[in-house]
Amino acid sequence: MQPIHIILLIAGYFGVLMLISYFTGKEDTNEIFFQASKKSPWYVVAFGMVGASLSGVTFISVPGWIEGSEFSYLQVVFGYLVGYFVVAFVLMPIYYRLNVISIYQYLEQRFGVVSYKTGAFYFFVSRVLGASFRVFLVAIVLQQFVFDAYHIPFEITVIISILLIWIYTFKGGIKTIVWTDTLQTLFMIVAVCLSIYFINEKLDWSFGEFLASEELKSYNKVFFTEDFMAKNYFLKSFLGGMFITICMTGLDQDMMQKNLTCKNLKDAQKNMVSFSIVLVLVTALFMLLGALLFIYASRFNIAVPLMDGQPKTDLLFPEIALNSGLGITLGITFILGLIAAAYSSADSALTSLTTSFCVDFLNIEKKPEAQQKKIRKRTHIWMSLLLVIVIIIFKHVLTSNVINSLLVVAGYTYGPLLGLFAFGIFTKFQVKDKYVWIVTVVSVIITAIIGNIPAESLGGYNVGYELLPINGLITFLGLILIRSKKD
């Protein structure tokens, strides 16, 4: 597939998104941008959230992770499923009862202004890093397979990627995202299914023969229960996945903003439960695709592509889809799936960052009504520029698999949110609000120290995704130390 074909395909795809944006952005108001007037159908939100949760990280990085980790990621995904039920039946009732725009407004009502700003700050850092990880992944693929052919620098690739997102979200905001996510989820699921079909056809297998093959058996181990010290031990992965979901969905303005556009709590809960079940099934498909990619690469002697001189398993899927002679249909399918996967999470991240900054830091509701729209639009531009800068930095500092990096970072940035919300929900204590930010900073520092202790110093124990609940627990204990006498 030639670079010019990919560029034309991208242009056509974004043309469709612009058309959706035109119809959803006619009412250019802050209420539409932040809350979609609370009129989103729950089933539309649910289907769109599948794509937003998976993102380009799952589309490329999960298949690329199979070689070294087999199907161990499914242990994390099973934890996700339990976490979504906690979000639906513990956290969402609170948000709907308080009728918040930003979920961190709960912390202000529960503890005070400093707690509120602290929670919003950690979300802001988390989402900037998370969104940047996702866009970085699609940018390196576009760079390697499209823009390098025209000698266009990586920095320009990133700017183009973010600019396209900004164009179709700057008016309709979350209302546009709810509908574009639906289209993007559809493209992503179709892409992974067709990819599995075409690669199996090339290998002269039916899907059933692939599932029964000896080659798959060398990749398909799911449960790792032999070595408690190992990073991928089942219980550690399961609990880590559960807390990752509670934090990265339930305590994340990006994901919750879509849920809060539903008409009522009952609809939002139906959305969350149905979406979580579909998500597990789709992720399992990605794991199967990953095994199939490595089987295909081994069969036809396809090497893992290099990036800056180092093997990059995240690039194996695009290499096979675009350069291994499987046909134009698979190439088109892959590009549409990749763009859909990447932008279904990046566009909502940009919108939620704009929402959080306007509501949580600029107190936009307290500004004169005539200025509110200008503030929102100006903030939307600044958030776009911030993402561009962070993504370019990643190009020079990121060395490991992207999804692994994303989950590790979540352990540091979402832990304080977990501790704050857990303390607010499960205790009746008040805290000395002015000291809350100190507790969270100390918690992150202690967690970082724990996370970097060599396994040999812990008797061979490898610290994994349990860093997130550990961070939350340290924050929780710190809040007990600064609790005040009045309830």
N, C-alpha and C positions, 0 to 999 in steps of 0.2 A: 504494500500500500504506500503510495507516494505521499510526501509531506503536503503537497498542494491539495490532495484529496482530503486529508485530515482537516486542513484549514477550512475547506469548503463545508465539510460536515459540521465542524464546530460553529461556523457562521450560521448554517441553517438551524442548528439546535437552539442557538441563542435567539434567533429570530422568533422561534416559537415561544420562548420564555418572555421575550419583549411583548409579544401579543397578549399573553396572559397578564403581564404587568399593566398593559394599557387598560384592560377591562377592570382589573382589581384596584388600580390606583387612581381611578377617576375622582374619588372623594379623597383629596389629599389633606387629611386631618390627622392630628395626633392620636385620636381615639382609634381610627382605622389602623394607623401605623403600629401602635402599641398593643391593641387588644382585638382588632378585627371586629369591633362592636359586639363581641361575645356572641357571634352568630354562626360560628363554624360548625358544620355537621361532624359529629364525633367519628364516623367511619372514614371520612376524608382525612381528618387529623391522624387517625390511627394508621392508615395506609402510608401516608406521607412520612410519619415518624420512623417507619422501618428504614427508609433510605437515609434519613437524617442520622439515625443511630449507627447505621453500618458505616456510611461514608466511604471515601476513597481509601481510607486506612484498611477497612475490611476487604474492599474490592481487590486490592493489590497486596497489602502487607500480610493478611492472614494466609492466603495461598502460599506466599513466599516464606512463611514461618514453619511450614509443615516439615521441611527436611530435617531441621534440628529438634523440633518439639513434637512431631507426630500430631495426634489429635488432642493433645493435652489442653488446648485452648477451650475445648468443649466443657471441661470442668469449670472453667471461669464462666462460660455461658449459662450453665445450669444454675450457678450462683446468681447470675443476672436475673433469671426468671423469678426467683424468690424475692430479689430486691425490688422488682417492678410491683409485686403485690404489696410490699411494704409502702412503696410510694403511693399506690392507689388508695390504700385504706388507712394509712396513718398520716401522711403529709398533705395529700390533696384536700381532705376535709378542712384542714386548718386554713389553707390558702383561699378556699371558696368562702369559708365563714368570715374571714377578714376582708374579702373582696379587694385583694392587693393587686397592683400593677406589677411591682417588683416583689418577688417572694422575700427579699431581705427586709422589707418593711415589717415583717413579723418580728424580727430581732429588735427593731426600735420599740414596738409595742410591748415586747416581753422584757427587755433589759434596758434599752436606752440608745441614744444617738451614736455613741462610740461603738457599741456592739453592732449596730446597723451598718455603719460605715466600714467596720472591720470585715463583716461578712461580705458586703458588696465588693470590697477590695480583693478578697481572695477569689471571688467568682471572676472578677475582671482579669486577674492574672491567669487563672485557670483557663478561661475561655480564649484569651488572646493566644496562649500557648497551644491549646487544643486545636483551635481553628487554623493556626499557622502550621501545625503538624500536617493537617489534612490538605491544605492548599499546597504546601511544600511537596507533598507526595505527587499530586497531579502535575505540578509545575516541572518536577524533574523528569517525569515521563514525557510531557510535551516537549521539554527541552531536548531530550535524548533522541526522540523519534520525529520531531517536526522542526523546531527552531534552529537546532544545530546545523541543519542542511542549508539554512539561509544566513548562518553566522550571526544570529541574533543573540545578544547576551542574556544570561539567565535572569538578570535584573529586569529586563524588558518583558520577559515572559511572565514574571510575577506581577508586574504592573498591569499588563493586559488582563491577566486572570482576575485580579481584584477589581479593575475598572468595569469589567463585564458584569460582575456581581452588583456593584454599586448602581449601575445603570438601571437594572430591572427591580431593585429594591427601594430606591430612594423615595418613592412616593407611597406605594402600597404597604411597605413594611411587612408585618407579620401576616396580613391578609393575603398578600401576594405569595409569601412563603408557603402558607398552608396548601395552596393550589399547585404551585410549581413543584413542591416536594412530592405530591401525588404522581405527577408525570415522571419525575426523576426516579422514584422508587420503581415504577413500572419498567422503565428502561433498564435499571440495574438488575432486576430479577430476570427479565427476559435475556439480558446479556449473559448472566452466569449459566442459565439453562442451555442456551444455544452454544455457549463455549464448551460445556460438557458434552453436548451432542456431537459437535463437529470434531472434537479431539478424539472421542470414542470411535467415530466413523473412520477417522484416519488410522486408528489402531486396529480397525476391523473388529471392534467389540460392540455388543449391545450394552445398554446400561447395566443390565443384570449380570452379564459376563464380567464387566468391570468390577462390580461389587463382590463377585465371587473370585476374582483373580488373586493369584499368589503375590503379585506385585503390590496390590493394595494392602495386603496383610502386613507388609513391612512398614506401613505408615499409619495404620488405623487404630493404634492403641490409644484408648481414651482415658482410662482411669489409672493413675499412678499412685499406688498405695504401699509400695515396698519400702521406700526410704523417706521417713519423716523429715530428714535433714535436707532433702532435695527441694529446690525452688518450686517444682511442679507437683509436689505432693498434693493429693486430692483435697484434703480438708483445707489446706492453706489457699489453694486456688479457688475452691468453692466459696469460702467465706470472703476472700478478696474480691471475687466477682460480685457477690451480694452487696458488699459495701461500696464497690465502685458504682454500681447501678443506683444505689440510694443517693450517693453523692453526685454523680455525673448526670443523673436524670432528676431525682427528687429535690436536690439542693442546687440545681443549676437553672438559672434564669432562662437560658436558651431553650432547654427542653420543656420547662414548665410554662413558658410564655405561650407555646402552642396549645397546651392543655387548657390553659386559662381562657382560651378563645371559645371553648365549648359553651353551650347554652347554660348548663348547670352541672353540679357535681356528679350526678348519676351518669350523664353522658360522658363526662371526662373519665370516670372509672371504667366504663365499658370500653372506651378508647384504649386505656392503658392495658387492660387485661388481654384484649384481642391482639393488640400490637405486640405484646410480649411473647405470646405463643408463636405468632408468625415469625418473629425475629429469631427465635431459637431454630426453627426449621430452615430459614434462609441461611443462617450462619453455618449450619451443618452442610448445606450445599456448597458453601465456599470452602469448607474443609475438604470435601470430596474433590472439588476442582483443584485445590492445591496439590493433593496426592497425584491427581491425573497429570498435572503439569510436570511434576518431577519424573513420573513414569515415562511420559512422552519425551522429555529432555534426555533421559537415559537411553531410551530406545533409538533416538535419532542423533545422539551425540551433540546435543545443544548445550553449550556452556552457559553458566550463569553470567549475565552481562556485567561488565565492569563499570564502576563510576569512580572517577579520580584514582584509578588504578586498583581499586578494591572490588571483590565480588559483591554484588548487590542483589540479594534474592528478591527484593521488592520489584525488580525489573524483569523477572523471568516471565511473568504472565504477558506483559506487553511485547516482549521479545518473541514469544511463541505466537501470539495473536497476530502480530504485524509483519514478522520477518521469516516465518518458517514455512511459507507456502501453503497455508491452510485455506487460502481463498479470501476474496474481497468481502464476502458476507461476514466472516468471523472478524475481520479487521474493523468493519463498520460497527458490528455489534459491540466489540471491545471498546472502541472510542466513545460510543454513545453511553455505554455502561460506566466507563471511567469518569466521563464528564458529569454524568448524573450523580454518581456516587460522591464525587468530590464536592460538587457545588450544592448538593442537597443539605450538607451540613455547614458549609462555609457561608452560604447566604443567610441562613438563620442565625449563625454566630455573629455576623456583622450587624444584623438587626437587633439581636439581644444585647450586644455590647452598646449599641446606640441607646437602646431603651434603658439599660442599667445606668449608664453614665448620666443620661438626662434626668432620670428619676432619682437615683441614689446619691449622685454627687452634685448635680446642678440644681436639684429641687425645682424641676421645670414647672410643676403644678403651681408653685408660688410666684412664678414670674407673670408679668402682664400678658394677657392672652394674645395680644398683637405680636409679641416677641417669641412665643412658644414654638411656632412652626420654624422660624429662622434658626432658633437654637438647635432644634432637632436636626435640621438639614446640615448645619455647620458641623455638628457632632458626628454625623454620619460620614462626612468627608474625612474628618480627623481619624476616626476609627479605621477607615480604609487605608490611610497612610501608615498607621501604626502596624497593621497586619503586613503590609509590604515590607517594612523595615525588619520585622521579626522573622519573616520567611527568608529573607536574604541572609540574615545572621545564621539561620539554621543550615544553610548551604555550606557554611564554613566550619560548623561545630558539631553537627549531628553525624554519628558514625554507626549506630546500631540500627536494628530493625525498627521501623517507625512505630508499629503498634506497641512493641515492648517499651519504647521510649515514652509513648503517650501514657501507658498505664503506670509506669514508674513515676512520672511527673505528677499524675493524679494523686498518688500517695502523699505527696508533700503539700499540694495546693488545696485539695478538698478536705484533708483531715481536720483543719480548724473549723470548717463549716459543719462537718459531722459532729464534732464536740459541742459547738454552740447550739445547734438545733436539738441534739439529744438532751442537753442539759435543760433547754427551755421546755421541751415536751414532757420529759420524764421526771422532772423535779419541780417543786413549787418554790425553790429558792430564788431570790433576787441576787444580783451580783454588784460589786463596786464597778460600775460601768467604765470608769476612766482607766481601769487597769486591764481591761479585756484584751486590747491589742498586744500588750506585753505578754500575756499568757499565750496567745497564739504564736507570736514570734519565737518564744522560748520552746514551744511545742515543736515547731518546724525544725529548729536547730537540733533539739534532742533526737528527733526522728531522722534527720540527716546523718547524725553521728551513728545511730543504730544501723541505718541502711548501708553505711560504709565500713562497718566492722568486718574484717576478713572472716571467711567461713572457718578457717583454722582456729581462730580465737574463740569461736562459739562451738567447738567440738565437732566441726564439719557441717553445722547448720547453715543453710543458705536462706537469707531473708528474701522473701518474695513480695507478693502483692498484699500481704498482711500488714505492710507498712501503713496503709491507709487507716484501718481500724486502730492500729497502735497510736498513730498520730491523733486520731479522734479521742482515744482514751486519755492520752496525756493532756489534751486540751480540756476534757471533761474534769479530770482531777485538778487541773489548775484553776478551773472555775469554782470548784468546791473551796479551794483555799482563799478565794476572794469573795466568797458569798457574803451577803449582808444579813443583818439580823431580821429585817422585815421580810415577810413572804410576799 
